[in-house]
């Protein structure tokens, strides 16, 4: 036995003890799929929910379901307090200066669309430029394409290298006097690459250009501090951080949010309405028309409490160990190629196997209880960059164990045995 | 639990590894492209129709084992058939891969090896991509057909 193996064994023992308690918090992790214990490695698509979140949703509907911001009765006050309490939890979690810079939305997609509508349509015009990168999710491409189509603005794309890393030199060349916004993913969902956000923000700010960060794959896996990043917008989805689907956050700096016109019109986003003049509400309510996902917002707060109790540093370090272990193991399998080998990577393992389509990989792994994603991951330009139609992707969360990785690796051997 | 061997039968492997009629048809008079947005698979189906009979049929494209085998088996099954017969075979095939209870596919010939797909709902679109594309080619709608 070599030293490296001994090291892994000791890391593995410590880790197994550490996560055993966390795993018990997630009821679904002790269920079976296709007669096999569930090995859930599709956390990039959505994460599982801890019992505290599930209980909080139930408690809201059983004990204090009411509309927010409008009732004088007790339940409405309780619901409002809990919902606004969740906003404060989000603020604290990402270290935003003020809770009125936290806008509740349906998810990252809506957050980016909100910026494209309210900021884009008011401040971006013909000939102006928006910069994104090749590794963006479709949700950080299509809203800008739609804006360009409408306004005559131009979308510029920063290329990536063969490892899947953002090419900063190319970014420096693209950014110019016509650039009005930079939109960049924090952690790539298809490659796992972690982008140098602070450097990107610093360069953009030196030219007075605001930066939007798509944090969908980042918030649950590394510590996000919007003040340290100094980004102007930060978007993320609740369901990728152990909260229910249909929840999400757009953080925006107060000055920029106050200048923006509203997103949708309706109740809650107004101060007064008459047919001669309607006055809009203050931020964040100006951007929150209609009754929101109240239970979802409250549960997002509960989910953030939960991950905070574990600690983002603890989570990041565990996932880093998992990624290293999995990367070493998968590299040893002949015929397997990793897509995305950036130096700075999150817990995402995108791969292809010679002569075997990712869909077949997905079906055979599923048969062994292993849930992964097979497809283009809503990042078709990334697939095109690496000349593949699709990849298989295992994506980790803090509750994944070394044993989960072993089952994945055994599964890949099985795939090769059946289809090789 | 559905058995993987039901899905990945020998004949399926054979047609995946050595797809039949997998080439461009230079004298085709009906062509359509098919696309599965879920996985990014693309297929082009070429048809040569004369007097309402499929004189020749071929396909091009890369896909998973199920979609490739299905396209390959489709071209074998349809060559020489009338358009009405082809439509009938498509209906039968579609029922076979979508209905759990559909047991009688004795008349499906080799296509019967894809019956196992009905136990794997996530893979039905793989099995039907080439067929939907064929329908589009027959109607010559000319636009890309998707499985969505």
Interface residues (C-beta under 8 A of the other chain):
Chain A: X34 X35 X356 X357 X358 X359 X360 X362 X363 X364 X367 X374 X375 X376 X380 X383 X389 X390 X418 X419
Chain B: X1 X4 X7 X8 X13 X38 X39 X40 X41 X42 X62 X63 X64 X65 X66 X120 X122 X123 X126
